[in-house]
Amino acid sequence: MQEILTAVTYPIVWLICTYALKMESGLAKLMISLTAAVLVYVLIGIRQSNNEKKEDKE
């Protein structure tokens, strides 16, 4: 699930940068899209880790 959401985040953010924000710099779109995808991956990992810790305590 984590990898799927990360893979979906990249093109969605790319399209947002292209059409909604009207960005023309390919490098800027690349950096923003990759950053968003990595951020989603890390946040989901942190959330899963916290859920596992809660389950271990119970």
Buried (B, 14 or more C-beta within 10 A) or exposed (E): EBEEEBEEBBEEBBEBBBEEEEBEEEEEBEEBBBEBBEEBBEEBEEEEEEEEEEEEEE
